[in-house]
Amino acid sequence: MDASARNLEYATIEEIYNMPEGKRAELIDGELYMMGLVKHLLLHLQCF
């Protein structure tokens, strides 16, 4: 095993819960993936 494999840090669900309001992310296999806004949802909400 090389040095980079031994120093991996995995994200946890606590990091998701502690994100600032308005930030979105997904946690997949210990990797945190930042997400953008869902534009079609915003357009739908603006129609009302």
mmCIF entry with sequence, helices, sheets and N, C-alpha, C, O atoms, coordinates in Angstrom:
data_MODEL
# 
_entry.id   MODEL 
# 
_entity.id                         1 
_entity.type                       polymer 
_entity.pdbx_number_of_molecules   1 
# 
_entity_poly.entity_id                      1 
_entity_poly.type                           'polypeptide(L)' 
_entity_poly.nstd_linkage                   no 
_entity_poly.nstd_monomer                   no 
_entity_poly.pdbx_seq_one_letter_code       MDASARNLEYATIEEIYNMPEGKRAELIDGELYMMGLVKHLLLHLQCF 
_entity_poly.pdbx_seq_one_letter_code_can   MDASARNLEYATIEEIYNMPEGKRAELIDGELYMMGLVKHLLLHLQCF 
_entity_poly.pdbx_strand_id                 A 
# 
loop_
_entity_poly_seq.entity_id 
_entity_poly_seq.num 
_entity_poly_seq.mon_id 
_entity_poly_seq.hetero 
1 1  MET n 
1 2  ASP n 
1 3  ALA n 
1 4  SER n 
1 5  ALA n 
1 6  ARG n 
1 7  ASN n 
1 8  LEU n 
1 9  GLU n 
1 10 TYR n 
1 11 ALA n 
1 12 THR n 
1 13 ILE n 
1 14 GLU n 
1 15 GLU n 
1 16 ILE n 
1 17 TYR n 
1 18 ASN n 
1 19 MET n 
1 20 PRO n 
1 21 GLU n 
1 22 GLY n 
1 23 LYS n 
1 24 ARG n 
1 25 ALA n 
1 26 GLU n 
1 27 LEU n 
1 28 ILE n 
1 29 ASP n 
1 30 GLY n 
1 31 GLU n 
1 32 LEU n 
1 33 TYR n 
1 34 MET n 
1 35 MET n 
1 36 GLY n 
1 37 LEU n 
1 38 VAL n 
1 39 LYS n 
1 40 HIS n 
1 41 LEU n 
1 42 LEU n 
1 43 LEU n 
1 44 HIS n 
1 45 LEU n 
1 46 GLN n 
1 47 CYS n 
1 48 PHE n 
# 
_struct_asym.id          A 
_struct_asym.entity_id   1 
# 
loop_
_struct_conf.conf_type_id 
_struct_conf.id 
_struct_conf.pdbx_PDB_helix_id 
_struct_conf.beg_label_comp_id 
_struct_conf.beg_label_asym_id 
_struct_conf.beg_label_seq_id 
_struct_conf.pdbx_beg_PDB_ins_code 
_struct_conf.end_label_comp_id 
_struct_conf.end_label_asym_id 
_struct_conf.end_label_seq_id 
_struct_conf.pdbx_end_PDB_ins_code 
_struct_conf.beg_auth_comp_id 
_struct_conf.beg_auth_asym_id 
_struct_conf.beg_auth_seq_id 
_struct_conf.end_auth_comp_id 
_struct_conf.end_auth_asym_id 
_struct_conf.end_auth_seq_id 
_struct_conf.pdbx_PDB_helix_class 
_struct_conf.details 
_struct_conf.pdbx_PDB_helix_length 
HELX_P HELX_P1 AA1 ALA A 3  ? ARG A 6  ? ALA A 3  ARG A 6  1 ? 4 
HELX_P HELX_P2 AA2 ILE A 13 ? TYR A 17 ? ILE A 13 TYR A 17 1 ? 5 
HELX_P HELX_P3 AA3 LYS A 39 ? GLN A 46 ? LYS A 39 GLN A 46 1 ? 8 
# 
_struct_conf_type.id          HELX_P 
_struct_conf_type.criteria    ? 
_struct_conf_type.reference   ? 
# 
_struct_sheet.id               AA1 
_struct_sheet.type             ? 
_struct_sheet.number_strands   2 
_struct_sheet.details          ? 
# 
_struct_sheet_order.sheet_id     AA1 
_struct_sheet_order.range_id_1   1 
_struct_sheet_order.range_id_2   2 
_struct_sheet_order.offset       ? 
_struct_sheet_order.sense        anti-parallel 
# 
loop_
_struct_sheet_range.sheet_id 
_struct_sheet_range.id 
_struct_sheet_range.beg_label_comp_id 
_struct_sheet_range.beg_label_asym_id 
_struct_sheet_range.beg_label_seq_id 
_struct_sheet_range.pdbx_beg_PDB_ins_code 
_struct_sheet_range.end_label_comp_id 
_struct_sheet_range.end_label_asym_id 
_struct_sheet_range.end_label_seq_id 
_struct_sheet_range.pdbx_end_PDB_ins_code 
_struct_sheet_range.beg_auth_comp_id 
_struct_sheet_range.beg_auth_asym_id 
_struct_sheet_range.beg_auth_seq_id 
_struct_sheet_range.end_auth_comp_id 
_struct_sheet_range.end_auth_asym_id 
_struct_sheet_range.end_auth_seq_id 
AA1 1 ARG A 24 ? ILE A 28 ? ARG A 24 ILE A 28 
AA1 2 GLU A 31 ? MET A 35 ? GLU A 31 MET A 35 
# 
loop_
_atom_site.group_PDB 
_atom_site.id 
_atom_site.type_symbol 
_atom_site.label_atom_id 
_atom_site.label_alt_id 
_atom_site.label_comp_id 
_atom_site.label_asym_id 
_atom_site.label_entity_id 
_atom_site.label_seq_id 
_atom_site.pdbx_PDB_ins_code 
_atom_site.Cartn_x 
_atom_site.Cartn_y 
_atom_site.Cartn_z 
_atom_site.occupancy 
_atom_site.B_iso_or_equiv 
_atom_site.pdbx_formal_charge 
_atom_site.auth_seq_id 
_atom_site.auth_comp_id 
_atom_site.auth_asym_id 
_atom_site.auth_atom_id 
_atom_site.pdbx_PDB_model_num 
ATOM 1   N N  . MET A 1 1  ? 0.854   -1.190 0.000   1.00 0.00 ? 1  MET A N  1 
ATOM 2   C CA . MET A 1 1  ? 0.000   0.000  0.000   1.00 0.00 ? 1  MET A CA 1 
ATOM 3   C C  . MET A 1 1  ? 0.890   1.241  0.000   1.00 0.00 ? 1  MET A C  1 
ATOM 4   O O  . MET A 1 1  ? 1.820   1.340  0.801   1.00 0.00 ? 1  MET A O  1 
ATOM 5   N N  . ASP A 1 2  ? 0.610   2.179  -0.890  1.00 0.00 ? 2  ASP A N  1 
ATOM 6   C CA . ASP A 1 2  ? 1.442   3.383  -0.951  1.00 0.00 ? 2  ASP A CA 1 
ATOM 7   C C  . ASP A 1 2  ? 1.013   4.406  0.107   1.00 0.00 ? 2  ASP A C  1 
ATOM 8   O O  . ASP A 1 2  ? -0.027  4.244  0.744   1.00 0.00 ? 2  ASP A O  1 
ATOM 9   N N  . ALA A 1 3  ? 1.806   5.441  0.286   1.00 0.00 ? 3  ALA A N  1 
ATOM 10  C CA . ALA A 1 3  ? 1.561   6.440  1.337   1.00 0.00 ? 3  ALA A CA 1 
ATOM 11  C C  . ALA A 1 3  ? 0.262   7.198  1.130   1.00 0.00 ? 3  ALA A C  1 
ATOM 12  O O  . ALA A 1 3  ? -0.414  7.533  2.104   1.00 0.00 ? 3  ALA A O  1 
ATOM 13  N N  . SER A 1 4  ? -0.104  7.476  -0.114  1.00 0.00 ? 4  SER A N  1 
ATOM 14  C CA . SER A 1 4  ? -1.333  8.241  -0.342  1.00 0.00 ? 4  SER A CA 1 
ATOM 15  C C  . SER A 1 4  ? -2.571  7.436  0.037   1.00 0.00 ? 4  SER A C  1 
ATOM 16  O O  . SER A 1 4  ? -3.564  8.020  0.471   1.00 0.00 ? 4  SER A O  1 
ATOM 17  N N  . ALA A 1 5  ? -2.543  6.146  -0.110  1.00 0.00 ? 5  ALA A N  1 
ATOM 18  C CA . ALA A 1 5  ? -3.693  5.311  0.248   1.00 0.00 ? 5  ALA A CA 1 
ATOM 19  C C  . ALA A 1 5  ? -3.867  5.232  1.759   1.00 0.00 ? 5  ALA A C  1 
ATOM 20  O O  . ALA A 1 5  ? -4.995  5.090  2.232   1.00 0.00 ? 5  ALA A O  1 
ATOM 21  N N  . ARG A 1 6  ? -2.812  5.318  2.513   1.00 0.00 ? 6  ARG A N  1 
ATOM 22  C CA . ARG A 1 6  ? -2.906  5.233  3.972   1.00 0.00 ? 6  ARG A CA 1 
ATOM 23  C C  . ARG A 1 6  ? -3.411  6.519  4.601   1.00 0.00 ? 6  ARG A C  1 
ATOM 24  O O  . ARG A 1 6  ? -3.910  6.489  5.726   1.00 0.00 ? 6  ARG A O  1 
ATOM 25  N N  . ASN A 1 7  ? -3.297  7.653  3.910   1.00 0.00 ? 7  ASN A N  1 
ATOM 26  C CA . ASN A 1 7  ? -3.674  8.944  4.476   1.00 0.00 ? 7  ASN A CA 1 
ATOM 27  C C  . ASN A 1 7  ? -5.048  9.430  4.004   1.00 0.00 ? 7  ASN A C  1 
ATOM 28  O O  . ASN A 1 7  ? -5.340  10.622 4.100   1.00 0.00 ? 7  ASN A O  1 
ATOM 29  N N  . LEU A 1 8  ? -5.882  8.542  3.505   1.00 0.00 ? 8  LEU A N  1 
ATOM 30  C CA . LEU A 1 8  ? -7.204  8.944  3.036   1.00 0.00 ? 8  LEU A CA 1 
ATOM 31  C C  . LEU A 1 8  ? -8.084  9.364  4.207   1.00 0.00 ? 8  LEU A C  1 
ATOM 32  O O  . LEU A 1 8  ? -8.078  8.733  5.264   1.00 0.00 ? 8  LEU A O  1 
ATOM 33  N N  . GLU A 1 9  ? -8.830  10.426 4.001   1.00 0.00 ? 9  GLU A N  1 
ATOM 34  C CA . GLU A 1 9  ? -9.807  10.854 4.988   1.00 0.00 ? 9  GLU A CA 1 
ATOM 35  C C  . GLU A 1 9  ? -11.176 10.735 4.350   1.00 0.00 ? 9  GLU A C  1 
ATOM 36  O O  . GLU A 1 9  ? -11.397 11.219 3.241   1.00 0.00 ? 9  GLU A O  1 
ATOM 37  N N  . TYR A 1 10 ? -12.088 10.095 5.046   1.00 0.00 ? 10 TYR A N  1 
ATOM 38  C CA . TYR A 1 10 ? -13.432 9.912  4.532   1.00 0.00 ? 10 TYR A CA 1 
ATOM 39  C C  . TYR A 1 10 ? -14.372 10.921 5.162   1.00 0.00 ? 10 TYR A C  1 
ATOM 40  O O  . TYR A 1 10 ? -14.294 11.197 6.359   1.00 0.00 ? 10 TYR A O  1 
ATOM 41  N N  . ALA A 1 11 ? -15.266 11.471 4.343   1.00 0.00 ? 11 ALA A N  1 
ATOM 42  C CA . ALA A 1 11 ? -16.275 12.396 4.847   1.00 0.00 ? 11 ALA A CA 1 
ATOM 43  C C  . ALA A 1 11 ? -17.328 11.597 5.620   1.00 0.00 ? 11 ALA A C  1 
ATOM 44  O O  . ALA A 1 11 ? -17.507 10.401 5.390   1.00 0.00 ? 11 ALA A O  1 
ATOM 45  N N  . THR A 1 12 ? -18.011 12.266 6.527   1.00 0.00 ? 12 THR A N  1 
ATOM 46  C CA . THR A 1 12 ? -19.058 11.620 7.325   1.00 0.00 ? 12 THR A CA 1 
ATOM 47  C C  . THR A 1 12 ? -20.365 12.382 7.173   1.00 0.00 ? 12 THR A C  1 
ATOM 48  O O  . THR A 1 12 ? -20.393 13.495 6.649   1.00 0.00 ? 12 THR A O  1 
ATOM 49  N N  . ILE A 1 13 ? -21.437 11.774 7.633   1.00 0.00 ? 13 ILE A N  1 
ATOM 50  C CA . ILE A 1 13 ? -22.754 12.409 7.578   1.00 0.00 ? 13 ILE A CA 1 
ATOM 51  C C  . ILE A 1 13 ? -22.784 13.669 8.439   1.00 0.00 ? 13 ILE A C  1 
ATOM 52  O O  . ILE A 1 13 ? -23.575 14.576 8.181   1.00 0.00 ? 13 ILE A O  1 
ATOM 53  N N  . GLU A 1 14 ? -21.941 13.731 9.446   1.00 0.00 ? 14 GLU A N  1 
ATOM 54  C CA . GLU A 1 14 ? -21.864 14.926 10.292  1.00 0.00 ? 14 GLU A CA 1 
ATOM 55  C C  . GLU A 1 14 ? -21.437 16.144 9.483   1.00 0.00 ? 14 GLU A C  1 
ATOM 56  O O  . GLU A 1 14 ? -21.888 17.257 9.755   1.00 0.00 ? 14 GLU A O  1 
ATOM 57  N N  . GLU A 1 15 ? -20.578 15.945 8.497   1.00 0.00 ? 15 GLU A N  1 
ATOM 58  C CA . GLU A 1 15 ? -20.151 17.059 7.649   1.00 0.00 ? 15 GLU A CA 1 
ATOM 59  C C  . GLU A 1 15 ? -21.322 17.584 6.821   1.00 0.00 ? 15 GLU A C  1 
ATOM 60  O O  . GLU A 1 15 ? -21.420 18.786 6.575   1.00 0.00 ? 15 GLU A O  1 
ATOM 61  N N  . ILE A 1 16 ? -22.197 16.697 6.399   1.00 0.00 ? 16 ILE A N  1 
ATOM 62  C CA . ILE A 1 16 ? -23.395 17.116 5.669   1.00 0.00 ? 16 ILE A CA 1 
ATOM 63  C C  . ILE A 1 16 ? -24.295 17.940 6.585   1.00 0.00 ? 16 ILE A C  1 
ATOM 64  O O  . ILE A 1 16 ? -24.774 19.006 6.198   1.00 0.00 ? 16 ILE A O  1 
ATOM 65  N N  . TYR A 1 17 ? -24.520 17.446 7.792   1.00 0.00 ? 17 TYR A N  1 
ATOM 66  C CA . TYR A 1 17 ? -25.390 18.147 8.744   1.00 0.00 ? 17 TYR A CA 1 
ATOM 67  C C  . TYR A 1 17 ? -24.823 19.501 9.162   1.00 0.00 ? 17 TYR A C  1 
ATOM 68  O O  . TYR A 1 17 ? -25.587 20.408 9.490   1.00 0.00 ? 17 TYR A O  1 
ATOM 69  N N  . ASN A 1 18 ? -23.516 19.653 9.156   1.00 0.00 ? 18 ASN A N  1 
ATOM 70  C CA . ASN A 1 18 ? -22.878 20.898 9.595   1.00 0.00 ? 18 ASN A CA 1 
ATOM 71  C C  . ASN A 1 18 ? -22.621 21.881 8.461   1.00 0.00 ? 18 ASN A C  1 
ATOM 72  O O  . ASN A 1 18 ? -21.970 22.904 8.672   1.00 0.00 ? 18 ASN A O  1 
ATOM 73  N N  . MET A 1 19 ? -23.119 21.591 7.267   1.00 0.00 ? 19 MET A N  1 
ATOM 74  C CA . MET A 1 19 ? -22.925 22.512 6.145   1.00 0.00 ? 19 MET A CA 1 
ATOM 75  C C  . MET A 1 19 ? -23.765 23.773 6.346   1.00 0.00 ? 19 MET A C  1 
ATOM 76  O O  . MET A 1 19 ? -24.837 23.718 6.950   1.00 0.00 ? 19 MET A O  1 
ATOM 77  N N  . PRO A 1 20 ? -23.282 24.903 5.843   1.00 0.00 ? 20 PRO A N  1 
ATOM 78  C CA . PRO A 1 20 ? -24.043 26.154 5.952   1.00 0.00 ? 20 PRO A CA 1 
ATOM 79  C C  . PRO A 1 20 ? -25.379 26.061 5.202   1.00 0.00 ? 20 PRO A C  1 
ATOM 80  O O  . PRO A 1 20 ? -25.516 25.282 4.259   1.00 0.00 ? 20 PRO A O  1 
ATOM 81  N N  . GLU A 1 21 ? -26.330 26.839 5.622   1.00 0.00 ? 21 GLU A N  1 
ATOM 82  C CA . GLU A 1 21 ? -27.643 26.903 4.976   1.00 0.00 ? 21 GLU A CA 1 
ATOM 83  C C  . GLU A 1 21 ? -27.481 27.255 3.504   1.00 0.00 ? 21 GLU A C  1 
ATOM 84  O O  . GLU A 1 21 ? -26.741 28.176 3.159   1.00 0.00 ? 21 GLU A O  1 
ATOM 85  N N  . GLY A 1 22 ? -28.164 26.533 2.649   1.00 0.00 ? 22 GLY A N  1 
ATOM 86  C CA . GLY A 1 22 ? -28.114 26.805 1.227   1.00 0.00 ? 22 GLY A CA 1 
ATOM 87  C C  . GLY A 1 22 ? -27.082 25.991 0.467   1.00 0.00 ? 22 GLY A C  1 
ATOM 88  O O  . GLY A 1 22 ? -27.125 25.942 -0.762  1.00 0.00 ? 22 GLY A O  1 
ATOM 89  N N  . LYS A 1 23 ? -26.163 25.357 1.162   1.00 0.00 ? 23 LYS A N  1 
ATOM 90  C CA . LYS A 1 23 ? -25.170 24.501 0.510   1.00 0.00 ? 23 LYS A CA 1 
ATOM 91  C C  . LYS A 1 23 ? -25.740 23.087 0.406   1.00 0.00 ? 23 LYS A C  1 
ATOM 92  O O  . LYS A 1 23 ? -26.408 22.608 1.322   1.00 0.00 ? 23 LYS A O  1 
ATOM 93  N N  . ARG A 1 24 ? -25.467 22.425 -0.723  1.00 0.00 ? 24 ARG A N  1 
ATOM 94  C CA . ARG A 1 24 ? -25.964 21.079 -0.931  1.00 0.00 ? 24 ARG A CA 1 
ATOM 95  C C  . ARG A 1 24 ? -24.808 20.166 -1.308  1.00 0.00 ? 24 ARG A C  1 
ATOM 96  O O  . ARG A 1 24 ? -23.894 20.561 -2.033  1.00 0.00 ? 24 ARG A O  1 
ATOM 97  N N  . ALA A 1 25 ? -24.864 18.949 -0.807  1.00 0.00 ? 25 ALA A N  1 
ATOM 98  C CA . ALA A 1 25 ? -23.834 17.971 -1.136  1.00 0.00 ? 25 ALA A CA 1 
ATOM 99  C C  . ALA A 1 25 ? -24.410 16.572 -0.970  1.00 0.00 ? 25 ALA A C  1 
ATOM 100 O O  . ALA A 1 25 ? -25.422 16.370 -0.298  1.00 0.00 ? 25 ALA A O  1 
ATOM 101 N N  . GLU A 1 26 ? -23.746 15.619 -1.595  1.00 0.00 ? 26 GLU A N  1 
ATOM 102 C CA . GLU A 1 26 ? -24.082 14.217 -1.432  1.00 0.00 ? 26 GLU A CA 1 
ATOM 103 C C  . GLU A 1 26 ? -22.860 13.496 -0.895  1.00 0.00 ? 26 GLU A C  1 
ATOM 104 O O  . GLU A 1 26 ? -21.724 13.826 -1.235  1.00 0.00 ? 26 GLU A O  1 
ATOM 105 N N  . LEU A 1 27 ? -23.109 12.514 -0.059  1.00 0.00 ? 27 LEU A N  1 
ATOM 106 C CA . LEU A 1 27 ? -22.048 11.697 0.508   1.00 0.00 ? 27 LEU A CA 1 
ATOM 107 C C  . LEU A 1 27 ? -22.151 10.313 -0.121  1.00 0.00 ? 27 LEU A C  1 
ATOM 108 O O  . LEU A 1 27 ? -23.119 9.589  0.112   1.00 0.00 ? 27 LEU A O  1 
ATOM 109 N N  . ILE A 1 28 ? -21.151 9.950  -0.919  1.00 0.00 ? 28 ILE A N  1 
ATOM 110 C CA . ILE A 1 28 ? -21.155 8.663  -1.607  1.00 0.00 ? 28 ILE A CA 1 
ATOM 111 C C  . ILE A 1 28 ? -19.835 7.964  -1.322  1.00 0.00 ? 28 ILE A C  1 
ATOM 112 O O  . ILE A 1 28 ? -18.770 8.443  -1.712  1.00 0.00 ? 28 ILE A O  1 
ATOM 113 N N  . ASP A 1 29 ? -19.912 6.837  -0.645  1.00 0.00 ? 29 ASP A N  1 
ATOM 114 C CA . ASP A 1 29 ? -18.724 6.040  -0.318  1.00 0.00 ? 29 ASP A CA 1 
ATOM 115 C C  . ASP A 1 29 ? -17.619 6.867  0.330   1.00 0.00 ? 29 ASP A C  1 
ATOM 116 O O  . ASP A 1 29 ? -16.447 6.708  -0.009  1.00 0.00 ? 29 ASP A O  1 
ATOM 117 N N  . GLY A 1 30 ? -17.977 7.737  1.247   1.00 0.00 ? 30 GLY A N  1 
ATOM 118 C CA . GLY A 1 30 ? -16.995 8.533  1.968   1.00 0.00 ? 30 GLY A CA 1 
ATOM 119 C C  . GLY A 1 30 ? -16.497 9.754  1.223   1.00 0.00 ? 30 GLY A C  1 
ATOM 120 O O  . GLY A 1 30 ? -15.662 10.494 1.743   1.00 0.00 ? 30 GLY A O  1 
ATOM 121 N N  . GLU A 1 31 ? -16.992 9.981  0.014   1.00 0.00 ? 31 GLU A N  1 
ATOM 122 C CA . GLU A 1 31 ? -16.607 11.153 -0.775  1.00 0.00 ? 31 GLU A CA 1 
ATOM 123 C C  . GLU A 1 31 ? -17.732 12.178 -0.723  1.00 0.00 ? 31 GLU A C  1 
ATOM 124 O O  . GLU A 1 31 ? -18.901 11.822 -0.870  1.00 0.00 ? 31 GLU A O  1 
ATOM 125 N N  . LEU A 1 32 ? -17.396 13.428 -0.519  1.00 0.00 ? 32 LEU A N  1 
ATOM 126 C CA . LEU A 1 32 ? -18.363 14.513 -0.451  1.00 0.00 ? 32 LEU A CA 1 
ATOM 127 C C  . LEU A 1 32 ? -18.419 15.197 -1.813  1.00 0.00 ? 32 LEU A C  1 
ATOM 128 O O  . LEU A 1 32 ? -17.415 15.731 -2.282  1.00 0.00 ? 32 LEU A O  1 
ATOM 129 N N  . TYR A 1 33 ? -19.593 15.181 -2.451  1.00 0.00 ? 33 TYR A N  1 
ATOM 130 C CA . TYR A 1 33 ? -19.782 15.790 -3.766  1.00 0.00 ? 33 TYR A CA 1 
ATOM 131 C C  . TYR A 1 33 ? -20.671 17.012 -3.613  1.00 0.00 ? 33 TYR A C  1 
ATOM 132 O O  . TYR A 1 33 ? -21.841 16.896 -3.248  1.00 0.00 ? 33 TYR A O  1 
ATOM 133 N N  . MET A 1 34 ? -20.109 18.192 -3.895  1.00 0.00 ? 34 MET A N  1 
ATOM 134 C CA . MET A 1 34 ? -20.866 19.433 -3.802  1.00 0.00 ? 34 MET A CA 1 
ATOM 135 C C  . MET A 1 34 ? -21.840 19.514 -4.970  1.00 0.00 ? 34 MET A C  1 
ATOM 136 O O  . MET A 1 34 ? -21.506 19.142 -6.095  1.00 0.00 ? 34 MET A O  1 
ATOM 137 N N  . MET A 1 35 ? -23.043 20.003 -4.695  1.00 0.00 ? 35 MET A N  1 
ATOM 138 C CA . MET A 1 35 ? -24.080 20.083 -5.713  1.00 0.00 ? 35 MET A CA 1 
ATOM 139 C C  . MET A 1 35 ? -24.490 21.530 -5.923  1.00 0.00 ? 35 MET A C  1 
ATOM 140 O O  . MET A 1 35 ? -24.435 22.341 -4.999  1.00 0.00 ? 35 MET A O  1 
ATOM 141 N N  . GLY A 1 36 ? -24.899 21.845 -7.135  1.00 0.00 ? 36 GLY A N  1 
ATOM 142 C CA . GLY A 1 36 ? -25.404 23.169 -7.456  1.00 0.00 ? 36 GLY A CA 1 
ATOM 143 C C  . GLY A 1 36 ? -26.911 23.224 -7.231  1.00 0.00 ? 36 GLY A C  1 
ATOM 144 O O  . GLY A 1 36 ? -27.525 22.236 -6.827  1.00 0.00 ? 36 GLY A O  1 
ATOM 145 N N  . LEU A 1 37 ? -27.494 24.378 -7.495  1.00 0.00 ? 37 LEU A N  1 
ATOM 146 C CA . LEU A 1 37 ? -28.934 24.534 -7.377  1.00 0.00 ? 37 LEU A CA 1 
ATOM 147 C C  . LEU A 1 37 ? -29.640 23.796 -8.501  1.00 0.00 ? 37 LEU A C  1 
ATOM 148 O O  . LEU A 1 37 ? -29.108 23.651 -9.601  1.00 0.00 ? 37 LEU A O  1 
ATOM 149 N N  . VAL A 1 38 ? -30.823 23.342 -8.211  1.00 0.00 ? 38 VAL A N  1 
ATOM 150 C CA . VAL A 1 38 ? -31.637 22.675 -9.225  1.00 0.00 ? 38 VAL A CA 1 
ATOM 151 C C  . VAL A 1 38 ? -32.422 23.753 -9.949  1.00 0.00 ? 38 VAL A C  1 
ATOM 152 O O  . VAL A 1 38 ? -33.388 24.292 -9.410  1.00 0.00 ? 38 VAL A O  1 
ATOM 153 N N  . LYS A 1 39 ? -32.007 24.067 -11.173 1.00 0.00 ? 39 LYS A N  1 
ATOM 154 C CA . LYS A 1 39 ? -32.592 25.200 -11.896 1.00 0.00 ? 39 LYS A CA 1 
ATOM 155 C C  . LYS A 1 39 ? -34.053 24.983 -12.253 1.00 0.00 ? 39 LYS A C  1 
ATOM 156 O O  . LYS A 1 39 ? -34.846 25.920 -12.167 1.00 0.00 ? 39 LYS A O  1 
ATOM 157 N N  . HIS A 1 40 ? -34.430 23.770 -12.652 1.00 0.00 ? 40 HIS A N  1 
ATOM 158 C CA . HIS A 1 40 ? -35.824 23.556 -13.030 1.00 0.00 ? 40 HIS A CA 1 
ATOM 159 C C  . HIS A 1 40 ? -36.751 23.703 -11.832 1.00 0.00 ? 40 HIS A C  1 
ATOM 160 O O  . HIS A 1 40 ? -37.891 24.139 -11.992 1.00 0.00 ? 40 HIS A O  1 
ATOM 161 N N  . LEU A 1 41 ? -36.293 23.352 -10.644 1.00 0.00 ? 41 LEU A N  1 
ATOM 162 C CA . LEU A 1 41 ? -37.090 23.543 -9.440  1.00 0.00 ? 41 LEU A CA 1 
ATOM 163 C C  . LEU A 1 41 ? -37.248 25.038 -9.155  1.00 0.00 ? 41 LEU A C  1 
ATOM 164 O O  . LEU A 1 41 ? -38.336 25.483 -8.789  1.00 0.00 ? 41 LEU A O  1 
ATOM 165 N N  . LEU A 1 42 ? -36.187 25.808 -9.317  1.00 0.00 ? 42 LEU A N  1 
ATOM 166 C CA . LEU A 1 42 ? -36.275 27.250 -9.095  1.00 0.00 ? 42 LEU A CA 1 
ATOM 167 C C  . LEU A 1 42 ? -37.226 27.906 -10.084 1.00 0.00 ? 42 LEU A C  1 
ATOM 168 O O  . LEU A 1 42 ? -38.005 28.781 -9.706  1.00 0.00 ? 42 LEU A O  1 
ATOM 169 N N  . LEU A 1 43 ? -37.172 27.496 -11.334 1.00 0.00 ? 43 LEU A N  1 
ATOM 170 C CA . LEU A 1 43 ? -38.072 28.056 -12.330 1.00 0.00 ? 43 LEU A CA 1 
ATOM 171 C C  . LEU A 1 43 ? -39.522 27.721 -12.000 1.00 0.00 ? 43 LEU A C  1 
ATOM 172 O O  . LEU A 1 43 ? -40.406 28.561 -12.166 1.00 0.00 ? 43 LEU A O  1 
ATOM 173 N N  . HIS A 1 44 ? -39.764 26.519 -11.542 1.00 0.00 ? 44 HIS A N  1 
ATOM 174 C CA . HIS A 1 44 ? -41.123 26.104 -11.159 1.00 0.00 ? 44 HIS A CA 1 
ATOM 175 C C  . HIS A 1 44 ? -41.632 26.935 -9.982  1.00 0.00 ? 44 HIS A C  1 
ATOM 176 O O  . HIS A 1 44 ? -42.790 27.353 -9.963  1.00 0.00 ? 44 HIS A O  1 
ATOM 177 N N  . LEU A 1 45 ? -40.768 27.168 -9.011  1.00 0.00 ? 45 LEU A N  1 
ATOM 178 C CA . LEU A 1 45 ? -41.173 27.935 -7.837  1.00 0.00 ? 45 LEU A CA 1 
ATOM 179 C C  . LEU A 1 45 ? -41.441 29.394 -8.167  1.00 0.00 ? 45 LEU A C  1 
ATOM 180 O O  . LEU A 1 45 ? -42.279 30.022 -7.520  1.00 0.00 ? 45 LEU A O  1 
ATOM 181 N N  . GLN A 1 46 ? -40.753 29.946 -9.153  1.00 0.00 ? 46 GLN A N  1 
ATOM 182 C CA . GLN A 1 46 ? -40.936 31.334 -9.542  1.00 0.00 ? 46 GLN A CA 1 
ATOM 183 C C  . GLN A 1 46 ? -42.256 31.549 -10.281 1.00 0.00 ? 46 GLN A C  1 
ATOM 184 O O  . GLN A 1 46 ? -42.744 32.676 -10.362 1.00 0.00 ? 46 GLN A O  1 
ATOM 185 N N  . CYS A 1 47 ? -42.828 30.489 -10.813 1.00 0.00 ? 47 CYS A N  1 
ATOM 186 C CA . CYS A 1 47 ? -44.082 30.611 -11.563 1.00 0.00 ? 47 CYS A CA 1 
ATOM 187 C C  . CYS A 1 47 ? -45.279 30.881 -10.658 1.00 0.00 ? 47 CYS A C  1 
ATOM 188 O O  . CYS A 1 47 ? -46.319 31.344 -11.126 1.00 0.00 ? 47 CYS A O  1 
ATOM 189 N N  . PHE A 1 48 ? -45.141 30.597 -9.377  1.00 0.00 ? 48 PHE A N  1 
ATOM 190 C CA . PHE A 1 48 ? -46.274 30.771 -8.464  1.00 0.00 ? 48 PHE A CA 1 
ATOM 191 C C  . PHE A 1 48 ? -46.329 32.145 -7.928  1.00 0.00 ? 48 PHE A C  1 
ATOM 192 O O  . PHE A 1 48 ? -47.221 32.466 -7.143  1.00 0.00 ? 48 PHE A O  1 
# 
